[in-house]
Amino acid sequence: MGMPLDAIFVGYVYNDRSRFLMYVLLAAAGSALGSIVLYIIGYTGGEVLLRKRLSPQRFEKIHASFERHEFWALMFPAMLPPPTPFKIVVLAAAAFEMNFGHFLLAIFAGRFVRFLIEALLTLYFGPGIVTITGGLFAHHFLWILTGAGVALLGWLAWRRTRRQRIDLSS
């Protein structure tokens, strides 16, 4: 288990509001750089480790997700707060030989979104909001994940129909 980065981050944002964007950038960069060790472990022996820890069906599902949408398969979990099983996703990205630059960028981008949301919530509501939302995620993770998935699918469907309308009108 790593450091409680969210609690430390929120404290810095709350105590020095004028530099919140710098803290967002530093936290996202630190998280991406901290994942390099897991990338090395995953790249050198991650597939064997994953096959020991995951059922064959789960392993194939994760592998297929990385085959289709490598960047998003890593960025989306990077945005989610604990208790998201993020380390297993990082190991999977490395085991499936994700490009190292794309790996770092996906983690940085996902964490940037996560820490920006936390910073804005902290600036608006105070540091207690992060504890409250963290508790909601811990107790209602599957419902929140399902809701986010439904919202993503809805957005993709809306975007597709919009493109089709544009194509038809041209």
C-alpha positions in Angstrom: 0.0 0.0 0.0 1.4 3.4 -1.0 1.3 6.7 0.8 -2.2 8.3 1.3 -1.5 10.7 -1.5 -5.0 12.0 -1.6 -5.1 13.2 2.0 -1.6 14.9 1.7 -2.7 16.5 -1.6 -5.9 17.8 -0.2 -4.1 19.3 2.7 -1.7 21.2 0.4 -4.5 22.5 -1.8 -6.6 23.6 1.2 -3.6 25.4 2.8 -2.3 27.1 -0.3 -5.2 27.7 -2.7 -3.3 29.9 -5.1 -1.1 27.0 -6.1 -3.7 24.3 -6.5 -2.9 23.7 -10.2 0.8 23.2 -9.4 -0.2 20.6 -6.8 -2.5 18.9 -9.3 0.4 18.7 -11.8 2.9 17.5 -9.2 0.6 14.8 -7.8 -0.2 13.5 -11.3 3.5 13.5 -12.3 4.4 11.8 -9.0 1.8 9.1 -9.5 2.9 8.4 -13.1 6.6 8.3 -12.1 5.8 6.1 -9.1 4.2 3.6 -11.4 7.4 3.0 -13.3 8.5 0.3 -10.8 5.2 -1.6 -11.4 5.7 -1.2 -15.1 9.2 -2.8 -14.9 7.8 -5.7 -12.8 4.9 -6.1 -15.1 7.0 -6.0 -18.2 9.5 -8.6 -17.0 7.1 -11.1 -15.5 3.6 -9.6 -15.3 1.8 -12.0 -17.4 2.8 -14.9 -15.2 1.8 -12.9 -12.1 -1.5 -11.9 -13.6 -2.4 -15.5 -14.6 -1.7 -16.5 -11.0 -3.9 -13.8 -9.5 -6.8 -13.7 -12.0 -9.2 -16.2 -13.4 -8.7 -17.1 -17.0 -11.9 -15.3 -18.0 -10.9 -12.1 -16.1 -7.4 -12.3 -17.6 -8.8 -12.5 -21.2 -11.3 -9.7 -20.5 -8.5 -7.4 -19.4 -6.3 -8.4 -22.2 -9.0 -7.8 -24.8 -9.7 -4.4 -23.3 -6.0 -3.5 -23.7 -6.0 -4.8 -27.2 -8.9 -2.6 -28.2 -8.4 0.6 -26.2 -4.9 0.5 -24.7 -4.7 4.2 -23.6 -8.3 4.4 -22.2 -8.0 1.0 -20.5 -5.3 2.5 -18.3 -6.4 6.2 -18.2 -10.0 5.5 -16.9 -8.9 3.4 -13.9 -6.2 6.0 -13.1 -9.0 8.6 -12.7 -10.8 6.5 -10.1 -10.1 6.9 -6.4 -9.3 4.0 -4.0 -10.4 1.2 -3.6 -10.0 0.9 -7.4 -7.6 -2.0 -8.0 -5.3 0.2 -10.0 -2.0 -1.7 -9.5 -3.4 -4.8 -11.3 -4.3 -2.6 -14.2 -0.8 -1.1 -14.3 0.8 -4.6 -14.2 -1.6 -5.6 -17.0 -0.6 -2.6 -19.1 3.1 -3.6 -18.8 2.5 -7.3 -19.2 0.6 -6.6 -22.4 3.6 -4.5 -23.5 2.0 -1.1 -23.6 4.3 1.6 -25.1 6.2 3.2 -22.2 5.5 6.8 -23.3 1.8 6.0 -23.7 1.8 4.3 -20.3 3.2 7.4 -18.6 0.9 9.7 -20.5 -2.2 7.6 -19.7 -1.5 7.5 -16.0 -0.6 11.2 -15.9 -3.8 12.2 -17.8 -6.0 10.0 -15.6 -4.4 11.2 -12.4 -4.5 14.8 -13.6 -8.3 14.5 -14.0 -8.7 12.8 -10.6 -6.5 15.4 -8.7 -8.1 18.3 -10.5 -11.6 17.2 -9.4 -10.3 16.6 -5.9 -8.7 20.1 -5.9 -11.8 21.8 -7.1 -14.0 19.9 -4.6 -11.6 20.9 -1.9 -11.6 24.5 -2.9 -15.4 24.7 -3.0 -16.4 22.4 -0.1 -13.3 22.1 2.1 -11.1 19.1 2.7 -13.9 17.0 4.3 -15.6 16.4 0.9 -12.7 14.1 -0.2 -13.3 11.9 2.8 -17.0 11.8 2.2 -16.7 11.0 -1.5 -13.9 8.4 -0.7 -16.3 6.7 1.6 -19.0 6.7 -1.1 -16.6 5.1 -3.5 -15.5 2.5 -1.0 -19.1 1.4 -0.1 -20.8 1.9 -3.5 -18.0 1.3 -5.9 -19.9 -1.1 -8.3 -22.9 1.3 -8.5 -20.7 4.3 -9.3 -18.7 2.3 -11.8 -21.9 1.1 -13.5 -23.2 4.6 -13.6 -20.0 5.9 -15.1 -20.1 3.1 -17.7 -23.7 3.9 -18.6 -22.8 7.6 -18.9 -19.8 6.8 -21.1 -21.9 4.6 -23.4 -24.6 7.2 -23.6 -22.0 9.9 -24.5 -20.5 7.5 -27.2 -24.0 6.8 -28.6 -24.8 10.5 -28.7 -21.5 11.3 -30.4 -22.1 8.6 -33.0 -25.6 9.8 -33.9 -24.3 13.3 -34.1 -21.6 12.3 -36.5 -24.1 10.4 -38.6 -26.4 13.4 -38.8 -23.4 15.6 -39.9 -22.5 13.1 -42.5 -26.0 12.9 -43.9 -26.4 16.7 -44.0 -23.1 17.1 -46.0 
